[in-house]
Amino acid sequence: MKIDKVTGGHVPQTKLQQTGKKTLESTPVKQTNTDPELNINMAAIEKAQAEISSLPDVDMAKVEQVRQALSRGELSLDTKALSQALMKFHTGHESS
């Protein structure tokens, strides 16, 4: 059986003809930079990092104020809410 032409009309015959073979070496590749340009002010970043690193991790004065308020009875501690918040933080969902 010999097939003379493409029937059905969905593949044009011009697409089936190869014009010429090009190798990758002969085709120049144009590189385009699609990344946005960043305007970085390194001095400002270094200053901010130095200020942050000089701060304490925990505000111990605030911790002491809360501790004293709890001992005086000025603040109440909802242990159920605290335990639910801890479970949600560590597991991603609340316990029942």
C-alpha distances in whole Angstrom, upper triangle without the diagonal:
4,7,10,12,14,15,18,20,21,20,21,20,23,23,20,22,24,27,29,30,33,35,37,40,40,40,43,44,46,48,50,53,52,55,58,61,64,67,69,73,74,77,77,75,77,80,79,78,81,83,80,81,85,85,85,83,85,88,90,93,91,90,94,95,92,94,97,96,95,98,100,98,97,93,92,89,86,85,82,81,81,79,77,76,76,73,71,72,71,68,67,68,71,73,74
4,6,9,12,13,16,18,20,18,19,16,20,20,17,18,21,24,26,27,30,32,35,38,37,37,41,41,44,46,47,50,50,53,56,59,62,65,67,71,72,75,75,73,75,79,77,76,80,81,79,80,84,84,84,82,84,87,90,92,90,90,93,94,92,93,97,96,94,98,100,98,97,93,92,89,86,85,82,81,81,79,77,76,76,73,71,71,71,68,67,68,71,73,74
4,6,8,9,13,14,16,14,15,13,16,17,14,16,19,22,24,25,28,31,33,36,35,35,38,39,41,43,44,47,47,50,53,56,59,62,64,68,69,73,72,70,73,76,74,73,77,78,76,77,81,81,82,79,81,84,87,89,87,87,91,91,89,91,94,93,92,95,97,95,94,90,89,86,84,83,80,78,78,77,74,73,73,71,69,69,68,66,64,65,69,71,72
4,7,9,13,14,16,14,14,11,14,16,13,14,18,20,23,24,28,30,33,36,35,34,37,38,41,43,44,47,47,50,53,56,59,62,64,68,69,73,73,71,73,76,75,74,78,79,77,78,82,82,83,80,83,85,88,91,88,88,92,92,90,92,95,94,93,96,98,97,95,92,90,88,85,84,82,80,80,79,76,75,75,73,70,70,70,68,66,67,71,73,74
4,6,10,10,12,10,10,8,12,13,11,13,16,19,22,23,27,29,32,35,33,32,36,36,38,41,41,44,44,47,50,53,56,59,62,65,66,70,70,68,70,73,72,71,75,76,74,75,79,79,80,78,80,82,86,88,86,85,89,90,87,89,93,91,90,94,96,94,92,89,88,85,82,82,79,77,77,76,73,72,73,70,68,68,68,65,63,65,68,70,71
4,7,7,9,7,8,7,11,11,10,12,16,19,22,23,26,29,30,34,33,31,34,35,36,38,39,42,41,44,47,50,53,57,59,63,64,67,67,65,68,70,69,68,72,73,71,72,76,76,77,74,77,79,82,84,82,82,86,86,84,86,89,88,87,90,92,90,89,85,84,81,79,78,75,73,74,73,70,69,69,67,64,64,64,62,60,61,64,66,68
4,6,8,8,9,10,14,14,13,16,19,22,25,27,29,32,34,37,36,34,37,37,39,41,41,44,43,46,48,52,55,58,60,64,65,69,68,66,69,72,70,70,73,74,72,74,77,77,78,75,77,80,83,85,83,82,86,86,84,86,89,88,87,90,92,90,88,85,84,81,78,78,75,73,74,72,69,69,69,67,64,64,64,62,60,61,64,66,67
4,6,8,10,11,15,15,15,18,21,24,27,28,30,33,34,37,36,35,37,37,38,40,40,43,41,44,47,50,53,56,59,62,64,67,66,65,67,70,68,68,71,72,70,72,75,75,76,73,75,77,80,82,80,80,84,84,81,83,87,85,84,87,89,87,85,82,81,78,76,75,72,70,71,70,67,66,66,64,61,62,62,59,57,58,61,63,64
4,6,7,9,12,12,13,16,19,21,24,26,28,31,32,35,34,32,35,35,36,38,38,40,39,42,44,48,51,54,56,60,61,65,64,63,65,68,66,66,70,71,69,70,74,73,74,72,74,76,79,81,79,79,83,83,80,83,86,84,83,87,88,86,85,81,80,78,75,75,72,70,71,70,66,65,66,64,61,61,62,59,57,58,61,63,65
4,6,10,12,11,12,15,18,20,23,24,26,29,30,33,32,30,32,32,33,35,35,37,36,39,41,44,47,51,53,57,58,62,61,59,62,65,63,62,66,67,65,66,70,70,71,68,70,73,76,78,75,75,79,79,77,79,82,81,80,83,85,83,81,78,77,74,72,71,69,66,67,66,63,62,62,60,58,58,58,56,53,54,58,60,61
4,6,9,7,8,11,14,17,20,21,23,25,27,30,29,27,30,29,31,33,33,36,35,38,40,43,46,50,52,56,57,61,60,58,61,64,62,62,66,67,65,66,70,69,71,68,70,73,76,78,76,76,80,80,78,80,83,82,81,84,86,84,82,79,78,75,73,72,70,68,68,67,64,63,63,61,58,58,58,56,54,55,59,61,63
4,5,6,7,10,13,15,18,20,22,25,26,29,28,26,29,29,30,32,33,36,35,38,41,44,47,50,53,56,58,61,61,59,62,65,63,63,67,68,66,67,71,71,72,70,72,74,78,80,77,78,81,82,80,82,85,84,83,86,88,86,84,81,80,78,75,75,72,70,70,70,67,65,66,64,61,61,61,59,57,58,62,64,65
4,5,5,7,11,13,16,18,21,24,26,28,27,26,29,29,31,33,34,37,37,40,43,45,49,52,54,58,59,63,63,61,64,66,65,65,68,70,68,69,73,73,74,72,74,77,80,82,80,80,84,84,82,84,87,86,86,89,91,89,87,84,83,80,78,78,75,73,73,72,69,68,68,66,64,63,63,61,59,61,64,67,68
4,5,5,8,10,13,16,18,21,23,26,24,22,25,26,28,30,31,34,34,38,40,43,46,49,52,55,57,60,60,59,61,64,63,63,66,68,66,67,71,71,73,70,73,75,79,81,79,79,83,83,81,83,86,85,85,88,90,88,86,83,82,80,78,77,75,73,73,72,69,68,68,66,63,63,63,61,59,61,64,67,68
4,6,8,10,13,14,16,19,21,24,22,21,23,24,26,28,29,32,31,35,38,40,44,47,49,53,54,58,58,56,58,61,60,60,63,65,63,64,68,68,69,67,70,72,75,77,75,76,79,80,78,80,83,82,81,85,87,85,83,80,79,77,74,74,72,69,69,68,66,64,64,63,60,59,59,58,55,57,61,63,65
4,6,10,12,13,16,19,21,24,23,22,25,25,27,30,31,34,34,37,40,43,46,49,52,55,56,60,60,58,60,63,62,62,65,67,65,66,70,70,71,69,71,74,77,79,77,77,81,82,80,82,85,84,83,87,88,87,85,82,81,78,76,75,73,71,71,70,67,66,66,64,61,61,61,59,57,59,62,65,66
4,6,9,11,14,17,20,22,21,20,23,25,27,29,31,34,34,38,41,43,46,50,52,56,57,60,60,59,61,64,63,63,66,68,66,67,71,71,72,70,73,76,79,81,79,79,83,84,82,84,87,86,85,89,91,89,87,84,83,81,79,78,76,74,73,72,70,68,68,67,64,63,63,61,59,61,65,67,69
4,6,8,11,14,16,19,17,17,20,21,24,27,28,32,32,36,39,41,44,47,50,53,54,58,58,56,59,62,61,60,64,65,64,65,68,69,70,68,71,74,77,79,77,78,81,82,80,82,85,85,84,87,89,88,86,83,82,80,78,77,75,73,72,71,69,67,67,65,63,62,62,60,58,61,64,67,69
4,7,10,13,16,18,15,15,18,20,23,26,27,31,32,35,38,40,44,47,49,52,53,57,57,56,58,61,61,60,63,65,64,65,68,69,71,69,72,74,77,80,78,78,82,83,81,83,86,86,85,88,90,89,87,84,83,81,79,78,76,74,74,73,70,69,69,67,64,63,63,62,60,62,66,69,71
4,6,10,13,15,12,13,16,18,21,24,26,30,31,34,37,39,42,45,48,51,52,55,56,55,57,60,59,59,62,64,63,63,67,68,69,68,71,73,76,79,77,77,81,82,80,82,85,85,84,88,90,88,87,83,83,80,79,78,76,74,73,72,70,68,68,67,64,63,63,61,60,62,66,68,71
4,7,10,12,10,11,15,16,20,22,25,28,30,33,36,38,41,44,46,49,50,53,54,53,54,58,57,56,59,62,60,61,64,65,67,65,68,71,74,76,75,75,79,80,78,80,83,83,82,85,87,86,85,81,81,78,77,76,74,72,71,70,68,66,66,64,62,61,60,59,57,60,64,66,69
4,7,8,7,7,11,13,16,19,22,25,27,30,33,34,38,41,42,46,46,50,51,49,51,54,54,53,56,58,57,58,61,62,64,62,65,68,71,73,72,72,76,77,76,77,81,80,80,83,85,84,82,79,79,76,75,74,72,70,69,68,66,64,64,63,60,59,58,57,56,58,62,65,67
4,5,6,7,10,12,15,18,21,24,26,29,32,33,36,39,41,44,45,48,49,47,49,52,52,51,54,56,55,55,59,60,62,60,63,66,69,71,70,70,74,75,74,75,79,79,78,81,83,82,81,77,77,74,73,72,71,68,67,67,65,63,62,61,59,57,56,56,54,57,61,63,66
4,6,5,8,9,13,15,18,21,23,25,28,30,33,36,37,41,41,45,46,44,45,49,48,47,50,53,52,52,55,56,58,56,60,62,65,68,67,67,70,71,70,72,75,75,75,77,80,79,77,74,74,71,70,69,68,65,64,63,61,59,59,58,55,54,53,53,51,54,58,60,63
4,6,7,9,13,15,19,21,24,26,29,30,33,36,37,41,41,44,46,44,45,49,49,48,50,53,52,52,56,57,59,57,61,63,66,69,68,68,71,72,71,73,76,76,76,79,81,80,79,76,76,73,72,71,70,67,66,65,64,61,61,60,58,56,55,55,53,56,60,63,65
4,6,9,13,15,19,22,24,27,30,31,34,37,39,42,42,46,47,45,47,50,50,50,52,55,54,54,58,59,61,59,63,65,68,71,70,70,74,75,74,75,79,78,78,81,83,82,81,78,78,75,74,73,72,69,68,68,66,64,63,62,60,58,58,57,56,59,62,65,68
4,6,10,13,16,19,21,24,27,28,31,34,36,39,40,43,45,43,45,48,48,47,50,53,52,52,56,57,59,57,60,63,66,68,67,68,71,72,71,73,76,76,75,78,81,80,78,75,75,72,71,70,69,67,66,65,63,61,60,60,57,55,55,55,53,56,60,62,65
4,6,10,13,16,19,21,24,25,28,31,33,36,37,40,41,40,42,45,45,44,47,50,49,49,53,54,56,55,58,60,64,66,65,65,69,70,69,71,74,74,73,76,78,78,76,73,73,71,70,69,68,65,64,64,62,59,59,58,56,54,54,54,52,55,59,61,64
4,6,9,13,15,18,21,22,25,28,30,33,34,37,38,37,39,42,42,41,44,46,45,46,49,51,53,51,55,57,60,62,61,62,65,66,65,67,70,70,70,73,75,74,72,69,69,67,66,65,64,61,60,60,58,56,55,55,52,50,50,50,48,51,55,58,61
4,6,10,12,15,18,19,22,25,27,30,31,35,36,34,36,39,39,39,42,44,43,44,47,49,51,50,53,55,58,60,59,60,63,64,63,65,68,68,68,71,73,72,70,67,67,65,64,64,63,60,59,59,57,54,54,54,51,49,49,49,47,50,54,57,60
4,7,9,12,15,16,19,22,24,27,28,31,32,31,33,36,36,35,38,40,40,40,44,45,47,46,49,51,54,57,55,56,60,60,60,62,65,64,64,67,69,69,67,64,64,62,61,60,59,57,55,56,54,51,51,50,48,46,46,46,44,47,51,54,57
4,6,9,12,13,16,19,21,25,26,30,30,29,31,34,34,34,37,39,38,39,42,43,45,44,47,49,53,55,53,54,58,58,57,60,62,62,62,65,67,66,64,61,62,60,59,58,57,55,53,54,52,49,49,49,46,44,45,45,42,46,49,52,55
4,6,8,9,13,16,18,21,23,26,27,25,28,30,30,30,33,35,34,35,39,39,42,41,44,46,49,51,50,51,54,55,54,56,59,59,59,62,64,63,61,58,58,56,56,55,55,52,50,51,49,46,46,46,43,41,42,42,40,43,46,50,53
4,6,9,12,15,18,21,23,26,26,25,28,30,29,29,33,34,33,35,38,38,41,39,42,44,48,49,48,49,52,53,52,54,57,56,57,60,61,61,58,56,56,54,53,53,52,49,48,48,46,43,44,44,41,39,40,40,37,40,44,47,50
4,6,9,12,14,18,19,23,23,21,24,27,26,26,29,30,29,31,34,35,37,36,39,40,44,46,44,45,49,49,48,51,54,53,53,56,58,57,55,52,53,51,50,50,49,46,45,46,44,41,41,41,38,36,37,37,35,38,41,45,48
4,6,10,12,16,18,21,20,19,22,25,24,24,27,29,28,30,33,33,36,34,37,39,42,44,43,44,47,47,47,49,52,51,52,55,56,56,53,51,51,50,49,49,49,45,44,45,43,40,40,41,38,36,37,37,35,38,41,45,48
4,7,9,13,15,18,18,17,20,22,22,22,26,27,27,28,31,32,35,34,37,38,42,43,42,44,47,47,47,49,52,51,52,55,57,56,54,51,52,50,50,50,50,47,45,46,45,42,42,42,40,37,38,39,37,40,43,47,50
4,6,9,11,15,14,13,16,19,18,19,22,23,23,25,27,28,31,30,33,35,38,40,39,40,43,44,44,46,48,48,49,52,53,53,51,48,49,48,47,48,48,44,43,44,43,39,39,40,38,35,36,37,35,39,41,45,48
4,7,9,12,12,12,15,16,16,18,20,21,22,24,26,27,30,30,33,34,38,39,38,40,43,43,43,46,48,48,49,52,53,53,50,48,49,48,48,48,49,45,44,45,44,40,40,42,39,36,38,39,37,40,43,46,50
4,6,9,9,8,11,13,13,14,17,18,18,20,23,24,27,27,30,31,35,36,35,37,40,40,41,43,45,45,46,49,50,50,48,46,47,46,46,46,47,43,42,43,42,39,38,40,38,35,36,38,36,39,42,45,48
4,6,6,6,9,10,11,13,15,16,17,19,21,22,25,26,29,30,33,34,34,36,39,39,39,42,44,44,45,48,49,49,47,45,47,45,46,46,47,44,42,44,43,39,39,41,39,36,37,39,37,41,43,46,49
4,5,5,6,8,10,10,12,14,15,16,18,20,23,24,27,28,32,33,33,35,37,38,39,41,43,43,45,47,48,49,47,45,46,45,46,46,47,43,41,43,42,39,38,40,38,35,36,38,37,40,43,46,49
4,5,5,6,9,10,11,12,14,15,17,19,22,24,27,27,30,32,32,34,36,37,38,40,42,42,44,46,47,48,46,44,46,45,46,46,47,44,42,44,43,40,39,41,39,36,37,40,39,42,44,47,50
4,6,5,6,9,10,11,12,14,16,17,21,22,25,25,28,29,29,31,34,34,35,37,39,39,41,43,45,45,43,41,43,42,43,43,44,41,39,41,40,37,37,39,37,34,35,38,36,39,41,44,48
4,5,5,6,9,10,11,12,14,16,19,20,23,24,27,28,28,30,33,33,34,36,38,38,40,42,43,44,42,40,41,40,41,41,42,39,37,38,38,34,34,36,34,31,32,35,33,36,39,42,45
4,5,5,6,9,10,10,12,15,18,19,22,23,26,28,28,29,32,33,34,36,38,38,40,42,43,44,42,40,42,41,42,42,43,40,38,39,39,35,35,37,35,32,33,36,35,38,40,43,46
4,5,5,6,9,10,11,13,17,18,21,21,24,25,26,28,30,31,32,34,36,36,38,40,41,42,40,39,41,39,41,41,42,39,37,39,39,35,35,37,36,32,34,37,36,39,40,43,47
4,5,5,6,9,10,11,15,16,18,19,22,23,23,25,28,28,29,31,33,34,35,37,39,39,37,35,37,36,37,38,39,36,34,36,35,32,31,34,32,29,30,33,32,35,37,40,43
4,5,5,6,9,10,13,14,17,18,21,23,23,25,27,28,29,31,33,34,35,37,39,39,37,35,37,36,37,37,38,35,33,34,34,31,30,32,31,27,29,32,31,34,36,38,42
4,5,5,6,9,12,14,17,18,21,22,23,24,26,28,29,30,32,33,35,37,38,39,37,36,38,36,38,38,39,37,34,36,36,33,32,34,33,30,31,34,33,37,38,41,44
4,6,5,7,10,12,15,15,18,19,20,22,24,25,26,28,30,30,32,34,35,36,34,33,35,34,36,36,37,35,32,34,35,31,30,33,32,29,30,33,33,36,37,39,43
4,5,5,9,10,12,13,16,18,18,20,22,23,24,26,28,29,30,32,34,34,32,31,32,31,33,33,34,31,29,31,31,27,27,30,28,25,26,30,29,32,33,36,39
4,5,8,9,12,14,16,18,19,20,22,24,25,26,28,30,30,32,34,35,34,32,33,32,34,33,35,33,30,31,32,28,27,30,29,26,27,30,30,33,34,36,40
4,7,9,12,13,15,16,18,19,21,22,24,25,27,28,29,31,33,34,32,31,33,32,34,34,36,33,30,32,33,30,29,32,31,28,29,32,32,35,36,38,41
4,7,9,9,12,13,14,15,17,19,20,21,23,25,26,28,29,30,29,27,29,28,30,30,32,30,27,29,30,27,26,29,28,25,26,30,30,32,33,35,38
4,5,7,9,11,12,13,15,17,17,18,21,22,23,25,27,28,27,25,27,26,28,27,30,28,24,26,28,24,23,27,26,23,24,28,28,31,31,33,36
4,7,9,12,12,12,15,17,17,18,20,22,22,24,26,27,26,24,25,23,25,25,27,25,21,23,24,21,20,23,23,19,20,24,24,27,27,29,33
4,6,9,9,8,11,13,13,14,17,18,18,20,22,23,22,20,22,20,22,22,24,22,19,21,23,20,19,22,22,19,20,24,24,26,26,28,31
4,6,5,6,9,10,11,13,15,16,17,19,20,22,20,19,21,20,22,23,25,23,20,23,24,21,21,24,24,21,23,27,27,29,28,30,33
4,5,5,6,9,10,10,12,14,15,16,18,20,19,18,20,19,22,22,25,23,20,23,25,22,21,25,25,23,24,28,28,30,29,31,33
4,5,5,6,9,10,11,12,14,15,17,19,17,17,19,19,22,23,26,24,22,25,27,24,23,27,28,25,27,30,31,32,31,33,35
4,5,5,6,9,10,11,12,14,15,17,15,14,16,16,19,20,23,21,19,22,23,21,21,24,25,22,24,28,28,29,28,30,32
4,5,5,6,9,10,11,12,14,15,14,13,15,14,17,18,21,19,16,19,21,19,18,22,23,21,22,26,26,27,26,27,30
4,5,5,6,9,10,11,12,14,14,13,15,15,19,19,23,22,19,22,24,22,21,25,26,24,26,29,30,31,29,30,32
4,5,5,6,9,10,11,12,11,11,14,15,18,19,22,21,19,22,24,22,22,26,26,25,27,30,30,31,29,30,32
4,5,5,6,9,10,11,9,8,11,11,14,16,19,17,15,18,20,18,19,22,23,22,24,27,27,27,26,27,29
4,5,5,6,9,10,10,9,11,11,15,15,19,18,16,18,21,19,19,23,24,23,24,27,28,28,26,27,29
4,5,5,6,9,9,9,12,13,17,18,21,21,19,22,24,23,23,26,27,26,28,31,32,32,30,30,32
4,5,5,6,5,6,9,11,14,16,20,19,17,20,23,21,22,25,26,25,27,30,31,30,28,29,30
4,5,5,6,5,7,8,12,13,16,16,15,17,20,19,19,23,24,23,25,28,28,28,26,26,27
4,5,8,8,9,11,14,15,19,19,18,20,23,22,22,25,27,26,28,31,31,31,29,28,30
4,6,8,10,12,16,17,21,21,20,23,25,24,25,28,29,29,31,33,34,33,31,31,32
4,5,7,10,13,15,18,18,17,20,22,22,23,26,27,27,29,31,32,31,28,28,29
4,7,10,13,16,19,18,17,21,23,22,23,26,27,27,29,31,31,31,28,28,29
4,7,10,12,15,14,14,17,19,18,19,22,23,23,25,27,28,27,24,25,26
4,6,9,12,11,11,15,16,16,17,20,21,21,24,26,26,25,22,22,22
4,6,9,9,8,11,13,13,14,17,18,18,20,22,22,21,19,19,20
4,6,5,6,9,10,11,12,14,15,17,18,20,20,19,15,16,16
4,5,5,6,8,10,10,12,14,15,16,18,19,17,14,13,14
4,5,5,6,9,10,11,12,14,15,16,17,15,11,10,11
4,6,5,6,9,10,10,12,14,15,15,13,10,11,12
4,5,5,6,9,10,11,12,14,15,14,11,12,13
4,5,5,6,9,10,11,12,13,12,9,9,11
4,5,5,6,8,10,10,11,9,6,6,9
4,5,5,6,9,10,10,9,7,9,12
4,5,5,6,8,9,10,9,10,13
4,5,5,6,7,7,6,6,10
4,6,5,5,4,5,7,11
4,6,6,8,9,11,14
4,6,8,10,11,15
4,6,8,9,13
4,7,10,13
4,7,10
4,7
4
